[in-house]
């Protein structure tokens, strides 16, 4: 009201007709009301922007502050994709707010990665509608071109192979001749090798249950029953078993192996419940020549007997954690030498530091980090050069670390987390330092743990195995697909090619079908004569 009265007083100084004066006064009031409304809307937008900015900061703290065993490098987590999606969505919402442009420059973004060269290209040429200049009418001359690329994909594309067999007859002897259909993994079945490979890859690489695969096929108008898919997977598993057995044979030729195990649930028939089984994993050493191999062994318990049976007669260095099931390999059998895992020892101090910001744990992490810095420096060195570097740098670090651990333990009370972390490392000291006196022994068990991790995540989808036989079949297939991945092959493509060759392939040349790089297969064949 005061504003309106002030406007009336100011308008009194103007020689305006009463009607004009009223109209101008109303117009001014309308403008003032609109300004006030816009100010309120701006205030609301600023509040929303502030809330979104705070949420964005919170998500970024989660994204880049994920619990990690590294003090300075974030580690990916299972839910990272959700966080990244939320961050992008919030950034888009903020950009859509009609606020004044911010004063600070936009955050620099990484350049887009080039699309792979091996992908086929479909060209779309966008020529001008006219070859004459719109300004002056002269002919246009091409001076260059701008090229942008978009990545596209087709869903699973089903098609049918028609095998046509003309029949010919001999009039003289009444003999009928027809060329036989090429042999297949499933004789007389309707599934081609490519379809079988797609199903197996979806189940064991992408961890999709078979009922989801039937839904994917149904969307493309193809009906595949669950029982049919189950039958195909079972037959493929039987066909691939000799290749998995052959990989086990080659793995045991190595002198250094990694071993680990992960629990899986197995359905207990008749009870409607599940029991715990284990997928044991054995991996080759990356510092040794030859192809990389991972072998999975499915067993119904965690008994150390399974490791002894698998490694029966094998001699060499075995990298393991502190699980008691492996101890008999180093005591009763006597043909294995234990290699400790520094990643496990480090994990004890990391958990301690995360729990209470322990200064002792932080110091231990810093010292262990120096050991890994030496490993990073020696990654591409020869065995001899790596051994020399470890002798010059790692051994002094280890001696200093042991002295510090003993001194710190002397002043640490029993029973606490600090004492347990130190005791774990000192108890396994001899097995932990063996690697540093060589150039071919690994510092930790991470190679096999990294190979197991995708399977452990996949358990969230398939929940349990239906039987011991199903578990062993899964182990054989995972052995082949996992080894293909380790050797840089496309597992699904390798599988499709192998299933096509397998029915007529001679057993004497089975090594040529293994999921190795061509140069590794050639070297293997020369070695075998």
URHU-V68536 format. One record per residue. PSI is psi as a letter, one per 40 degrees, with the letter a starting at -180 (NA if undefined). D_LAST is the distance of its C-alpha to the last C-alpha in Angstrom with 2 decimals. Layout:
BEGIN
[[PSI	D_LAST] [PSI	D_LAST]]
END
This chain:
BEGIN
[[d	104.39] [d	104.99] [d	102.73] [d	104.65] [d	108.03] [d	106.85] [d	105.82] [d	109.29] [d	111.06] [d	109.00] [d	109.63] [d	113.36] [e	113.46] [i	112.36] [g	114.87] [i	113.06] [i	114.47] [d	114.11] [d	111.72] [d	109.53] [d	109.66] [d	108.46] [d	105.64] [d	104.43] [d	104.65] [d	102.59] [d	100.00] [d	99.68] [d	99.36] [d	96.65] [d	94.72] [d	95.11] [d	93.93] [d	90.89] [d	90.09] [d	90.39] [d	88.14] [d	85.50] [d	85.77] [d	85.16] [d	82.16] [d	80.77] [d	81.24] [d	79.37] [d	76.53] [d	76.34] [d	76.23] [d	73.43] [d	71.56] [d	72.00] [d	70.76] [d	67.67] [d	67.03] [d	67.27] [d	64.92] [d	62.47] [d	62.63] [d	62.12] [d	59.01] [d	57.62] [d	58.21] [d	56.28] [d	53.49] [e	53.15] [f	54.28] [i	51.81] [h	51.07] [i	48.12] [e	46.48] [i	46.84] [d	50.29] [e	50.08] [h	47.46] [i	48.18] [h	45.60] [i	45.22] [i	46.71] [d	46.63] [e	50.00] [d	49.52] [d	49.44] [d	52.87] [d	54.30] [d	53.04] [d	54.48] [d	57.80] [d	57.97] [d	57.43] [d	60.02] [d	62.58] [d	62.08] [d	62.72] [d	65.85] [d	67.15] [d	66.62] [e	68.67] [h	71.62] [g	74.50] [i	74.96] [i	75.73] [h	72.67] [i	71.49] [d	72.21] [i	68.83] [i	65.97] [i	63.36] [h	60.22] [h	57.49] [i	54.59] [i	50.99] [i	50.11] [h	48.38] [h	44.63] [i	43.50] [i	42.10] [i	38.35] [d	37.68] [e	35.31] [h	38.20] [i	40.03] [h	43.52] [h	46.66] [h	49.34] [h	53.01] [h	55.38] [g	58.79] [i	61.17] [i	64.83] [d	67.30] [i	69.21] [e	68.33] [i	71.70] [h	72.57] [d	74.65] [d	76.75] [e	77.85] [e	76.44] [i	74.38] [i	70.95] [i	67.98] [h	65.24] [h	61.67] [e	60.86] [a	57.66] [i	56.21] [h	55.47] [h	52.24] [i	51.72] [i	48.90] [h	49.05] [h	46.21] [i	46.57] [i	44.70] [h	44.88] [i	44.86] [h	42.42] [h	42.83] [i	42.58] [i	42.27] [h	41.72] [h	39.20] [h	41.13] [h	39.12] [h	41.47] [g	40.75] [i	43.21] [h	44.12] [i	44.90] [i	46.82] [h	47.28] [d	51.01] [d	50.62] [e	48.68] [f	49.13] [h	45.37] [h	44.43] [h	41.17] [h	39.71] [h	36.30] [i	34.84] [h	34.47] [h	30.89] [i	29.51] [i	30.01] [d	29.10] [g	32.74] [h	33.58] [e	37.02] [i	37.51] [e	39.16] [h	36.82] [i	34.40] [d	31.12] [d	32.90] [d	35.75] [d	33.59] [d	31.67] [d	35.08] [d	36.48] [d	33.58] [d	33.50] [d	37.29] [d	37.25] [e	34.45] [d	34.38] [e	38.09] [f	39.20] [h	41.59] [i	42.91] [d	42.62] [d	46.36] [d	46.18] [d	43.51] [d	45.91] [d	48.63] [d	46.57] [d	45.93] [d	49.62] [d	50.73] [e	48.97] [e	50.71] [h	47.75] [h	48.38] [h	45.47] [i	46.55] [d	45.32] [d	44.35] [d	42.26] [d	40.34] [d	39.81] [d	38.46] [d	36.02] [d	34.71] [d	34.30] [d	32.30] [d	30.06] [d	29.44] [d	28.37] [d	26.03] [e	24.34] [d	24.11] [d	20.59] [d	19.37] [d	21.49] [d	20.17] [d	16.57] [d	17.93] [d	19.61] [d	16.51] [d	14.92] [d	18.42] [e	18.78] [e	15.87] [i	18.36] [e	21.01] [h	23.87] [i	25.05] [i	28.23] [i	30.16] [i	33.30] [i	35.15] [h	37.71] [i	40.30] [i	40.62] [h	43.40] [h	42.78] [h	45.50] [h	47.18] [h	48.06] [d	51.75] [e	52.95] [e	52.65] [i	51.27] [i	47.93] [i	46.18] [h	43.89] [i	40.13] [i	37.39] [h	34.26] [h	32.06] [h	29.64] [h	26.64] [i	25.19] [i	22.53] [h	23.84] [e	24.34] [e	24.21] [i	20.54] [i	17.79] [i	15.93] [i	17.60] [h	20.83] [h	21.13] [h	24.35] [h	24.65] [h	28.09] [h	29.25] [h	32.63] [i	34.92] [e	38.63] [i	39.60] [e	38.97] [h	38.62] [e	36.33] [d	34.99] [d	32.79] [d	31.06] [d	30.69] [d	29.20] [d	26.68] [e	25.62] [h	25.88] [e	23.82] [i	22.76] [h	23.78] [a	24.60] [h	27.30] [h	28.75] [h	31.07] [i	33.91] [a	37.61] [e	40.27] [h	40.02] [d	40.78] [d	38.17] [e	35.44] [d	37.48] [d	36.47] [d	32.84] [e	34.15] [d	36.79] [d	36.10] [d	32.32] [e	32.11] [e	28.38] [i	28.94] [h	30.75] [h	33.01] [h	33.12] [i	36.37] [h	36.88] [d	39.40] [d	39.93] [d	41.42] [d	43.55] [d	44.74] [d	45.59] [d	48.15] [d	50.04] [d	49.73] [d	51.33] [d	54.02] [d	54.76] [d	54.98] [d	57.35] [f	59.92] [f	58.89] [h	58.35] [d	58.53] [d	56.39] [d	53.66] [d	53.95] [d	53.58] [d	50.49] [d	48.93] [d	49.71] [d	48.08] [d	44.92] [d	44.86] [d	44.55] [d	41.29] [d	39.89] [d	41.25] [d	39.09] [d	36.01] [d	36.94] [d	37.34] [e	33.91] [d	32.03] [e	30.35] [i	30.11] [i	27.15] [d	26.59] [d	28.60] [d	31.38] [d	31.65] [d	32.02] [d	34.73] [d	36.54] [d	36.58] [d	37.97] [d	40.66] [d	41.71] [d	40.40] [d	41.28] [d	44.91] [d	45.26] [d	44.03] [d	46.44] [d	49.29] [d	48.45] [d	48.49] [d	51.81] [d	53.28] [d	52.11] [d	53.65] [d	56.88] [d	57.13] [d	56.46] [d	59.26] [e	61.70] [h	60.39] [i	61.94] [i	59.86] [e	59.04] [i	58.90] [d	56.06] [d	55.75] [d	55.46] [d	52.80] [d	50.66] [d	50.96] [d	50.35] [d	47.14] [d	45.72] [d	47.06] [d	45.91] [e	42.26] [d	42.57] [d	39.98] [d	37.25] [d	38.40] [e	38.24] [d	34.86] [d	33.09] [e	35.39] [e	34.20] [a	30.65] [e	29.06] [e	26.33] [h	28.48] [i	30.33] [d	34.12] [a	34.57] [e	33.29] [d	34.19] [d	30.69] [d	30.62] [d	34.36] [d	34.08] [d	31.47] [d	33.75] [d	36.91] [d	36.65] [d	36.23] [d	39.17] [d	41.26] [d	40.22] [d	41.77] [d	45.12] [d	44.59] [e	43.15] [d	45.05] [i	43.35] [i	40.75] [d	42.26] [i	40.43] [d	37.67] [d	35.54] [d	36.22] [d	35.28] [d	31.89] [d	31.28] [d	32.33] [d	30.01] [d	26.95] [d	28.04] [d	28.96] [d	25.55] [d	23.92] [d	26.76] [d	27.03] [d	23.39] [d	23.82] [d	26.92] [d	25.35] [e	22.80] [e	25.61] [i	25.22] [h	28.20] [d	27.67] [d	29.95] [d	28.44] [d	24.87] [d	26.26] [d	28.14] [d	25.19] [d	23.01] [d	25.92] [d	26.31] [d	22.73] [d	22.30] [d	24.52] [e	22.54] [h	18.99] [i	16.65] [d	15.62] [e	12.06] [f	11.77] [d	13.96] [d	12.14] [e	13.26] [e	16.77] [i	16.90] [g	19.67] [i	17.78] [i	18.56] [d	16.61] [d	15.41] [d	14.17] [d	12.24] [d	10.67] [d	9.89] [d	8.61] [d	6.14] [d	5.02] [d	5.43] [e	3.79] [NA	0.00]]
END
